[in-house]
Amino acid sequence: MIKIQEISTKKEFKQFVKFPFTLYKGNKYWVPPIIKEEIESFDKDKNPVFEHADARFFLAKRDGKIVGRVAAIVNRIEIDVQKVRRMRFGWIDFIDDLEVSKALLEKIQEIGLKENLEFIEGPLGFSNLDKVGVLTEGFDTMSTMVTWYNYPYYAKHFEQLGLTPAQKFLESNFSIQNVDIEKYKKYANVVKKRYGLRPINFKSTQEIMPYVEEMFGLFNTSYAKLSSFVPVSDKQMEYLKKKFINFVNPEYIKFIVDKEDRLVTFSITMPSFAEALQKANGKLFPTGFMHLLHAKKHSKASVFFLIGILPEYQKKGVTAIIFDEFFKTYVEKGVEKMIITPELEENKDIQLIWKNFKPEVYKRRCTMKKDLR
């Protein structure tokens, strides 16, 4: 018999975060989080996402042993402002036993009905900056620090329990050798001259900070038209500034401004920390931070995380300036590969950015949904 237990104590949250370490032990494609940081992201007093989201966390147990976990998430902006009556579920993991996955999803459905919502959908995080989707292809390739990994049986369980695919995502990569760097340099110069644009590069995190608020404002503007988008709030900006911007190499962040120094384009990439996180195995000390610092300086792969473009500059070639600046940095750092994090299959504009680089789609994932009516 499966018992679903709601958790609330620090000890229970640690068990929640550490369950996948047991489930994926020995799996060379799963990338573990830093345990302490993962626990803090669930703290309602520390993560400002909870100003407009509610979450409850559950463990599935059989004979006292943990066999699954899930988070039930209600995003109030999504429901009250966007009128999308969705019960989100995320951080879902379970052993290959349909009784376990059924019990977890039944708990999600129960909460969704009590909230008078119309459907459940997941895996999803609290907001658009969280991990997303169940992996459906690419199980034999390493995950990244910003994506969930799962076994092939996850999607099969969801289908057997009546869930169907909703949003579909692609993950791709390409070799820097595929890029005609001189061609991009010439094109970037043409675009800069045509629109009076100039790049801003950074040598220190402190140089970036004055632009962060404008950057997230541009992020909100760029993605507002996507059906699943929930804007980043002012408090979240401050939280992400402290937690995230300080972590990223300043030279891996590129801004483009116009004649009035207005931000028109930004992009954030980061070195791949996947192998370093595997070596750290959830802990920064005593040696985990050394693996991360080494990756920060010497990783041969770069992960493309975010890009934002003012609507009036979209499809005008401004990404050529961004890439020209990135390629200069990558050549200097010895970066050989670019990894593109999940992109909505319906977002054709973002996919056009990569068309000249011969990208290979190496993973596919999707969210899955089920009506509650």
N, C-alpha and C positions, 0 to 999 in steps of 0.2 A: 504493500500500500504506500502511495506517495503522499507525503505531507507537505503542504505549501506554507512556509513560515515567513511572515513579514519581519524585516530586520530593522533595528534602530540603534544598536550599540556599536561602539568602535570595534569591538572584537568581531561582531557579526559582519560589519562592513569589510573588515580585513579578510574574513572568510569568503565573502562575496567576490572580492577582487582576486583572491588567490585561487579560486576554484579552477579557472582556465589553466593555471600553471600545472595542475594535476592532469586535467583533461588533455592537454597538448604536450605533455612531457615527452621529450624525444622527437617531437615534430620539428623538422628543420625549416619549415615555412612560416610557422607562427612567430609573431614578434610581440614579446611581452611588454606591457606598460611598466612605468616606474610605480610601484605599489603605493608609496606615500602620496604621489601626485594624483593617482587615480582616486584614492580615498578622499582627498581634499576636494576633488571636482564634484563629489556627491554631497559635500557639506553645504547645507542651506545658508549658513552664516558666512561662507567664504566665496561661493560662486554666485555672482549676480544674475545668472540666468534664471534663478528661482524667484526673481521679482515678477516674472510673468509665466512661470512654469511650476507645476507641482509634480512630484515624483514619489513613488513608493517602490521599495526594493524587496525582492522575495528570493528565498532559497527553496529549492525542492529537495526533500530528504526522504530516504528509504532506510528504515532501520537505523536512523540517526546519522547516516552517511549522506553527505551532500552529493546530489546527482544532477543538479541543474540550478540555474539562476535566471532572473529577468528583472527589468525595471519597467514600471508602468508610468507613462509620462503624459501629462495634460498640459499643452501649451495654450495659455489663455489668449494670447494675441491671435494665434491661428484660429481659435474657436470664436472669440468675441468680435474681432475686427475683420478677419478674412472670411469668416462664416464657413470655415472648413471644420466640420464636426468629427475630428479624427482622434481616436485613442491611440497614442503612440506606444510602441514597446521597443526596448533596446537592451543592450548588454545581455543578450539572451544566449545562453550556452547550455548544453544538455548532453548526457550520454546517449548512445544510439538505442533508445528505448521509447517507443511511441507513447507509452503510459506517462513518461516524464514530460515530454514536450506537450502532450495534451493537457496535463494538469497545469503547466505554466501558462499556456494560452487561454485556458478556461478562466484563470484568475484575471488575465487581461480583459477578457470579454465581460466578466462579472463587473469589473470596475468601470468599463466603458458604458455598460447599461445603466449603472448607478449614476453616472455623469450625464446620462441622456445623450450620448454620442451616437454617431451613425455607423461608424466602421472602425476596425482596428487596422493598423498598418505598422510595419517594421521590417527589419531592424532600423530604428531611427534614434537619434540622440535628442537632446533638449532643443537644439537649434541647428541652423545650416552649417555651423562650423564644427559640428561633431561628426563622428564616423557614421557611415550609412550603408545599408544594404547587406543582403546575404549573398555570399559568393556562390556563383553558379558555374563558372569556368575559371580555370587557372589555379587549380588546387596544388599544382606541383611547382609553383613559383613563389618566391618569398613575398610576404606582405610588406607594408610600410608602417611607419609609426602613426599614420593618420587613417588607417583602414582596419576593419575587422577581418580576421581570418576565420574560416570555419570548415568543418569536414563536409564532404559531399552529401552526407545523409541529412543535413539541416533542411535544405530546400525540399527534399523528398518528404520529410516529416510535415513541413508546412502544407505541401500539396495534399497529402493524405488527410490532413485536418481541415481541408476546405478553403485554404488560402490560395489566392491567385496573384500572379505578378502585377505590380502597379508601376512604379517608376523604375526605369531601366538605366543602368550606368555602365560606362566603358572605362577601362584603364588601359593605357598604352605606354609605350616607351620608344625611344629612337636613339641611334648612335649619333654623337656629335660629328662623327666622320661623314654622316649623310648631309651635313650642312655646308652649303657654299658660302663661307663666311665673307668672302670679298663681295659677292653679289648682294648680301644683306647690308654690308657696309655702304655700298653705293646707293641702294634703295633707301636706306635710313637717312642718308644725307639729302636725298631728294625730298622726302617727306618732311624733314626738319625745316628745310628752306621754304617749302610750299606753305606750311602752316605756322611758321615761326615758333617752332617747338625746340626745347632743349632737354637733355637728360640730366638727372641729378644722381650722382653716385655717392655712397657713404663709406667712410672709413671707421666710424665708431657708432655705437648704438645711440649715444647722446645726440648725435647729429640728426637721427631719424625722429626723435621724440616730438619736435614741434609740428611734424607733418601727420602724426598718427590719427588725430581726430578727423582731419580732412580726408585721410586715406579711407577710414571706415565709412565716412559719409559717402564717398565715391563708391565704395563697395555696395552700400545699400541702394544707391541710385542705379548701379550697373545691373543688379540682379532682381530688381523689383518686379520685372515682368514675368519671372518664372513662377509657375503655379505654386510651388512648395516653399517659396521664400518667406522667411521671418526676419525682419530687420534687426540689426545689432543695436542695442540700446547704449546710452551714454555710460551707464555703469559697467556694462560688458566691455566697452571700449577701454575703460580704465583697467579692468581686470586683465584683459588680453594684452594690454600694453605692458603690464608688469610681468605677467607669466610667460607670454609668447614672444614679444618683440625682443626682449632681453636674451632669448635663447637662440635667435636666428643670427647667422653671420651678417653683419651690416652690408658687406659687399654683395650679398645675395638678394638684396632688396633694391629695386630700380624704380625710380619715379620719372615721369615726363611732365613738364610744365609748359604753359604757353607764355606769350610775351608779358602778360600781367602776373606771371608766377602762379597762375591757377593750376592746380593739379588736374591733368586730363587723363593720365594713365598711371597705374602702378602695378607692380608684380612682385610677388614674394616666392622665392624658392628657398631650399635649404639642402644641405648635404644629406645624403641618405644615412640615417642612424639605425637602420634595421639590424645590421650585424652587431653593432655596438650594444644595442638593447638586448639582443640575445645573449651576449657575453655578460652584460650586467645582471640579467635574470631577475629584474624587478627591483634591484637595490642600487643606490648611488654609492654606498660605502660598503666595504672599504676600497673597492677598485672600479666600481661601475662608472663613476664620473670620469675616470681616466680613459675608459673605452670611448665615452661620448666625446671627450675633448679631442681624442685622436681622430675620430670620425669627422668632427667639425673642421679639422685642419686638413685631413688627408683623404676623405671619401672620394672615390672615383665616379660616383653617381650623384646627380642632383635631383631632388624631388620638387616638381612644380606644384605649388600649393594654392596660390590665389592670383587672380588678375582682375583688375577693374578698369573699365574704359567708359568715359563720359559718353552718353548716347550719341551726341552730335559728332563724336570722333570715331565711332564704330564703323568698320569697313572702309577706313581711309588710310590704312597702311601704317598706323602708329605703332603697331606691334613690331614692325621691322626695327624701330629704334630700340625698343625693349630688348629684342633678341640680339641686336648688334652689341648692346652693352653687356648682356649676359655672356655672349660668346667670348668677348674680350676677357671677362673674369674666368670663364671656364678653361680657356687656353692657358691662362696664367696659373690656375689651380690644378691643372691636369685632369679635369673632369672629362669622362669619356661617354657618359650616358645620361639622358634626361628621362625621368620617370614622371608620368602624368597621372595625378590622382583622379579619383572617380569624377566623371563628367556625365551629366544627363544625356542620354541618347537623343533626346528631343532638342537639345541645345546645339543646333547646327552651326550657329555663329562661332561658338568656341572651338568646334571641331575643324572649322576652316582655317583656324590659326596654324594648325599643324600640317596641313596638306602637303607642303613642300619638303617636309622632313622625313617622308616615308615611315610614318609611325606604324608600329605593330600593336594591334589590340591583343593583349596577353591575359587579360582578366575581364570577366563580366560579372555583374552583380545586379540585384534588384531588391526593391522592397516588395513585401507581399501583404495583401489586404484581405479582409473578410467583412461582409456586411453584418451589422448587429440588428438590423430591422427584420 
